[in-house]
């Protein structure tokens, strides 16, 4: 094992040890289904075609098993990486998965009206919003910029730069996942669901539970 591989293995173990796994049977079942779908995706063996026939079959009603709160990044398509069909997922997106009022309200709707038992906060490598926030912090570490996105991510960028100067983007991304998970867990509107955090690897396609 190379030094780089060893560091990656240690980082993965640390993330796993920090992860929170769902407790309710419904949330456990939903997570298992999604992780099985991710394994199919990574193996290049998707089960669902998501064609017009499937769209028509789901047209009259929906029964989502989970809600995914993720980034607007065009490379992060939850339905594909979890190998889900029409009607399986509620997907809410903001840049850097910043939990603004519209996003939280949408997740609350999924929990209260569609009986979703699991909310996954899904961050990812090389997030443009995180990179923007880190670069903004480096240019102006002592104050806000007036840009909503970078200001919302300011504290996560600060922690990334100050605690992990060798890789502040990765550190800030993980911190943003943690921050979002904590905020959503504390919101009474989402009390009917369990909230966990995950990281999507753009290069390998894997989803790892990290919070």
N, C-alpha and C positions, 0 to 999 in steps of 0.2 A: 504493500500500500504506500502510495506517495505521500509526501507531507501535505499536499493540497487535499488529497482524498481523506487523509486522517483528520484534517481540520473540518472538512465537510461532514464526516461521520460524527465527530464530537458535537458540531453545531446542531446536527439533526437530532442527536440524542438529547441535547439540552432543550431543544424545542419540544420534543415529545414529553420529556419529564415535566415541562411547564404547562402542557396542554390540559384542558378541562374536557372530560368526556361527558356526554349527556347521560342523565340518570333515568328519565322516564322511558317506559317501553316504546312509546310512539316516537320519541326523539331518537332513541337508539336505533330503531328500525329504519327511520329515515336516513340517518347518517350511514348506516351499513349499506343501504341501497345506493346512496350517492358514491360512496367509496368503491363499491363494486363496479359502478358505472365508470368511475375514473380509471380503474384498472383495465376495463375493456378499452377505453379511449387510448390509454398509453400503449396497449398491446396492438392497437390498430384493428380491433375487432368490435366495432360498435354494433349494438343490437337494433337501435332505432334508426329509421331512415329519415324521419321528419319530412315526409313528402306530402303531397296534397291529399292523399287518402287518409293519412294520419291526422292532418289538419281538420278535415271534414268530420272525422270520428270524434274529435274533441270539441267540435264547434258549439254544441248545445249546453255543455257544462264543464266545470273544471274542478279537480280535486288535487291541488298541489300538496306534495309531501313536505316541502320545506321552502323557505325564503332565503335567497342569497343576496347579500348586500355587498356589492363589489364596485370596482372602478369602471370608468367609462372607456378604458383602454380597449381598442378594437381587437386586440389579440386575446382578450379574456372573455370568452363566450361560455357562460356557465352551462347552458344546455348541451353544448358539445363536450366540454371537458368532464362533465358528469354523465354523459351519454343518457340524456333524458328526452322524453317525447313531449309533444304539445300537451299542456295542462299539468305537467309534473312539477314545475318550479315557478315561484314568483321571484322575479329578478329586479332588484332596485339598484340603480347606478348613480354615483356621483364621482367626480374626479377625486382620486385618493380616498374613496369611500368616506368622505366627510359627512357626518350624520346631521344634515340640516333638517329643518322642520318638515319639508316635503318628504324627504327620505324616511324619517322616523314615522311620519303619518302613514306612509305607504306600507311600511312594515307592520305597523299597528293594525291596519286594515287586513293584512294577510293573516295576522294572528286572531283577531276578533271575529272577522267575517268569513274567513276561509279555513279556520281551525288548523292553521299551520302550527306545528309543535316544535319546529326547529328553525332557528335563524343562524345562518353561517355568514360571518364577516370574512370576505375573501380578499386578501391583499396579494400582491404579486411583485416579482422582481422587476427592476428597471421601470418603475412607475414614474411616468413623466411629471405627475403632480408632486410627488415626493422630491424628485430631482429639482423641480422648480423651487420648492420651499427651502430645500437645503442651500441651493445657490443664492436664494434671496436672503437667507439668514447669514450666510458668509459675507454678503455685501453690506448687510445692515443688521448686525446682531443685537443692537440695543433698542430696536423699536419696530413697530408695525409699519406696513407699507401702504395700507388702504386697499390692498387687493384681498378680496374675501378669501380666496383659496389659500394663498400663502400665509395670511394671518391666522386662519384656522389651523394650519399645520405648523405654525411657528414653534411651538414648544416641542413638538416631536422632532423637527429639524434641529433645534438646539441640542436636544439630547443626543441625537445621532452624531452631530459634529463634535460635541464635547466628550462623549463617552467612547465613541468609536471613530477616531479621526482617520483610520485606515480605510474604513468602509462605512461612511456616515449614511449613505443612501439605504443600504440594507438595514442598518440599525434603526433608522427613522421609519422605514417601512414596517418593521416588526413592532416598533413602539406605537405606530398609528393603529395597527391591528389591536393591540392590547387596549389602547385608549378607547377605541370604538366599541369593543366588546364590553368594557366596564361601563361605559355610558349607556349602552343599550340594556344591559342587565339591570341597571338602576332605574330604568324608565317603567313606570307602572303600566303603561299602555302595552308593554310586551311581557307582562307577568305570566301570561298563559303559555309562553314558549321558553325553551332553553336557547341560550345564545353561546355560540362557540366561535373561535377564530381559526382561520386556516390560511396557508400560504400556497400560492400556485407558482410552480416552477415553469417559466416560459420555455426553457430549453428541453426539458424532459417530459413535460405534460403532467407531472405528478401534483397531487394536492396533499399537503401535510397539515394535520391539526396542530396548532401552535398555542392556542389560548382557550 
